[in-house]
Amino acid sequence: MKAVAAILAAGLVLFPGFGTAQGADLRVLASFLPMYLFTRNVVGDAPGVSVEMMLPASLGCPHDYTEFQPQLLPLIERSHNGRSHHCGKVPARSCKQDR
């Protein structure tokens, strides 16, 4: 696995324009923080390559919400008065029950 990552990283550095339209920048999206940090370190200052997070790092790993849904759902419902979504600062009567 490390060898595959190293080969892909070397390809990005050595051939930054490969597979893209002439003059187009390469945008790399990472779904969780460790992958973002790894990719950003590999890319370094390569011209025309930007590395971005799909979600803000403060939200944590998006895969955690799927993996731990059975444990998280009761906590979310308790914190939102029995609802599984956030209603914001609106009157309670305007929030629709989703269950």
Buried (B, 14 or more C-beta within 10 A) or exposed (E): EEEEEEEEBEEBEEEBBEEBEEEEEBEBEBEBEEBBBBBBEBBEEBEEBEBEBEBEEEEEBEEEEEEEEEEBEEEBBEEEEEBEEEEEEEEEEEBEEEE
